[in-house]
Amino acid sequence: MNTTWKIGGLSSRTMSPICTSSCASTRLKGSGTRKGNGKCECHAGYTGELCDTCTEGYYEGEPGPNGTRTCVACHPSCEGPCAEGGPKACKACKKGYRMNEELGCVDIDECIESEEPLCKDKMNTYCVNKEGSYDCT
């Protein structure tokens, strides 16, 4: 039977709990939950045996309480890893964005830039640009 302990304070901007189970020989360094078998189950954005490494799509933010590591989600326009927050820190851009040398990942206005009308198959609709995409309304 796996029992989950959620002991300790908050360790990241996403308000994930950390664990410091007294029965464990090591302290959880990042954000996760210690299971009854002694293994850590990392919260979103964290990986590693002690949940002390940020996964792809997250970057290391300011230390949390007690010096714990915080992993913060990259900007929504980022595809894969980033160096810090904001669209300028993206290593690559998601579909619907393009890399701008000065600004980083910027939204593509598909409604304007498409060579063919995007909403032509739907009667009485207009193309409306959305962040990273578009809608036919």
N, C-alpha and C positions, 0 to 999 in steps of 0.2 A: 504494500500500500504506500503510495507516495503522499506525503503530507507536505503542504506548502506553508512556509513561514514567511511573513512579511514583517520584518523587524527593522527598525532604524528610521532614518529621516528620508528626505527627498533628495534625489541625486541629479536630476536633470531638469531642463526647462520644460520637458514634457511631463514632469511630475511623476516620474517612475520611482517606485520604492527600491531601496537597496536592502540587502540582507547581511546580517552579521550573526549567523547562528552560533550559539555558544558551543554546539557540539562539533562544529567544523574546525579543522586545523588551519584553514586559511580564511582570510577575510575577502568578501566579494569586493572587487576594486571598482567596478562600474555599476551598471544598473541591471538587476535581474532578481530572480527569486530562487532561493535555495530549496531544493526538493528534499524529500525525506531520505533519499538515497545519497545525499551529500553533494549531488551535482547541481550546477547552476543552470537555470533556464533563463536565458538572456531576454530582456525586453527589446522592443523594436529599436533598431539602430545600434545595438551592441552585439558583440560576438567575442569568442575566446573562452578559455576554461574558466576564467574569473569575470567574464563579461567586461573586460577592460580594453577592448578594441572597438573602434567605430566601424560599422559595416559600410559597404559602398552605398552612396546616396546620403551619407551623414558625415559631418566633420567634427573635430574635437573643439568644443566650446570652452568657456571659462569653467574652472573647477567648481564643483558643487560643494555642499557642506562637508566638512571633514576632509577636503581635498579630493573627493571622488571625481572620477572622470565624467564629463557630460558629452554626450553625442547629440548633435543638433541636426535636424533634417536640412539637406541642401535646398536651395531655392527651387520652386516647382518647375522652372524652365530647364533645370539641369538634367542631363542624361548621364547617369553614372556618378563618378566621384566629383567632389568639389574641394576647394582649398579652404573656404570659409563661407559665410552667409552672403546672399545677394547674387544677382545674375552674372556679375563680372567674375565670380570665382568658379564658375562652371568649367569643367574640362571639355565638355561637349554639350550641345543643346538637344532637347527633345524635339520630336516632330511638331511642327507648328511654330518653331522658333528658329532664328538664325543667329550666328555669332557676329557681333559687331565689335570691332577692335576696341572702341572706347567704352561701350556700355555693357558688353557681355552678351548674353542671350536676350534677344528682343523678339517680340511677337511679330509674326508674319501676318499681314492682313490678306488672307486668302481671297476675300471678296474683291479686292482691288487687283491683286497680283495674278489671279487665275486667268489663263488664256481663254477659257470657255466659261460661260455663266455656270455657277455652281448650283443654282436652285432652279434651273430651267425645266426640270421634270415635274415640278410642283406648281400648280396654278396659284396665282395671286400671292406668291411668296417673295420675300426679299432676303438677300444674303446679309447676315449681321455678323460682323467679326466678334469673336470672343478671344480671351487670352488663351493662346495655343491652339485655337480651333475656330470654327464658325458654326452658325445655325441658319437654317432656312425658316423664316417666320413670316 
